[in-house]
Amino acid sequence: MLDFAVTGIARSRTAWFAAFLTDGISHCWHDWSAQVLDPADYLKAAVPGKQSGISDTGFWMLGRRADKYAKRIVVIHRNPAECRESAHRAFGVDMDMVACANALYQVPGFHLKYDSLADHAVLEEAFHYLTGRKADPERVELFANLNIQTNIGHEVIQSITDKHFISRGIQQCLQ
C-alpha cells in the first residue's frame, strides 16, 4: 500500500503536489495512472526506503476503493469550468469535467478546496496529514509561489486515454 495519494481532476495542482511532497524522505510520482493497466499497478509506485505516494489525476476513479491503495488521501476540489478552460489552454483538449468533479466526493480522505491552497496553514496541514511530518515553513513559502505543471500535449493525453485503465473514467470527461 502507498503511504499517501493526492487526487483531483486535471488542472487541480497535482503536478505541484508531486514536487512539494518529494524530498529526501518521501517520493511522490505525478500521474502514475499513465502506468496503470489494473488498479493493483498503483502499488508499483512504492519507492524502497522512502515514504511513497502519488499525486494523480486518475486515482479518484477508484472511488470508495481508493483507500485500499493509499493509507492517506488528499482530494482537491476545483471548479470544473476552471479546469476545463485550463485544460483547453494547456493541452488543446475540451473536457467536460463536471461528472469527474462530482465523482471526487466518493473518494475517502481529506478533502480540500483548490482555492484554499494559497493558504500556507492549509499546505502545512496537508503535508502533515500525508507524511506525518511537520512541513518546513521555508519549503512551504518557496512552493506556495511556484507554478508547476506538466508539459504534455494532446497526443500524450489521447495515448493514455486509449490504452490504460484510466480510460474508462476519462472517456466520460472527453467530448
N, C-alpha and C positions, 0 to 999 in steps of 0.2 A: 504494500500500500504506500502511496505517496504521502509525504508529510503534509503537503498543502497544495491547494489549487486556487487560482483566481479565474473567474469566467465572466463573460458578458458578451453581448452581441458585438459584431465587428465595429471597430472605431470607438471602443469603450475604454481605451487606455491599457489594454492587455500587454502590448509591447513595452510600455513604460514600466508596468509592474514587473515584468520579467527581468528588466535591468535593475530595478530598485531592489528586488529580492535576491539578486545574485551578488554574493560577497564571498569572503574566504571560508565561510561556514556553510552557506546554503547555495544551491544552484537551482535556477528556475528557467526552464525551457519556455520559449514562446511558440504558440500554435503547434504544439505536439500533435494535434489531431491530424495534421498532414501526414503523420506516420502511422495512423491508426486504421487498421483493417477490421479490427474487432475490439470491443471495449477493454479486454484484458491487455491490449497493447499499451494502454496508458501506464501500466506498471513498469514497462521497459524504460520509462523516463528517469527511473531512480539512478542516482549517481553514487557509487560506492564511497563511503566515508564522509558524505555530506548530507545535510538536510536537503531533500529533493522535492521539487514541485514543478508545476506548470502554470502558465498564465495563458489561457487558451480560449479562443472564441468558439470552439466547438464542444468543449467539455460540458456545457449546460445541457446538451442534448441527451445526456444520461438521466436528466431529471432527478427523480427521487432516489435513483440508484447511485448518484454521484459520490455519496459518502462511502460507498463500497471500494472506491478507488483512491480517495484522499481523506486524510484524517480531519483536516480543517479546510474550509472553503469560504472564499470571499466572492460574493456575486455583485457585480457592478450593474446598476440600472441607469441607462442613459436614454433620453428621449429618442424613440426610433426614427422620427423625422430628421433629427440632427445626424444620426448615424447614417441614414440613407443618403443625405446630402454629402456628408463627409466621404462615404464610400464612392459615390459618383465622382467627386473631385479627385480623390486619390487613385482610384483604380479603374474608373470609366465604366463601372457596372451600376445598374439600377436594382437595388434590393429593397423590397418592401419588408421591413423588419418588424412590423407590428406583432405578427404571430410569434416570431422568435423572442421578442422582448417580453411578451406575455408568458412564454414558457419558462423564463428565468425564475419565476415565482415558485416553480416546482422543485428547484434545487435547494437542498438543505444547506444552511451555512449562515454567515454573517453578511447581511445584505446592506449595500451602500449605494447612495445616490451619486452619480457621476459628479454633479456639481459640488458635493461635499469634499471631493478630493483636492480642492485648493486649500483646505484647512490642514495645517501641519499636525494638529492634535488627532485628526481622523487618520492621517497617514501613519502616525506613530502607533495608534491603536490597531490599525490593520496589520502593520508589521509585527507587532507583539502577538496579536491573535494568531497569525500564520506561523511565525517562527518560534514563539515562546520566549523571545529575547526582546530586550529594550532596544528601540531604534536609536541610532546615533543621531542626535539633533542636527549635527553638521551635514550628515548624509541626507536627512530629510530636507534641510534647507537647499542643498545642492540640487537634489532631484525635483523638488517642488517646482522649479522654474525651467525644467527641461521638457522639450517636446520630442519624444522618442516615438517613432512609428516605423512600420515595416515598409520596405521599398520593393514591393512586388507589383506585377501588372495583371491585367485581366486574364492572360493566358495561364498564369500560375493558379489563380482562383478557379478557373474553369477546369484545369487539370485535377485539382483537389476535389472539386465537386463531382467530377466524372468518375473518379476511381476509388474513393475512400469511404469509410464508414460514415463520415460526417455528411456525405452527400444526401443521405435521407433527410437530415434536418435542414440542410442549406437549400435543397431544392424547393422547400416551401417558402423560402425567402427570395429566391431569384425570380424575376419576371420573365 
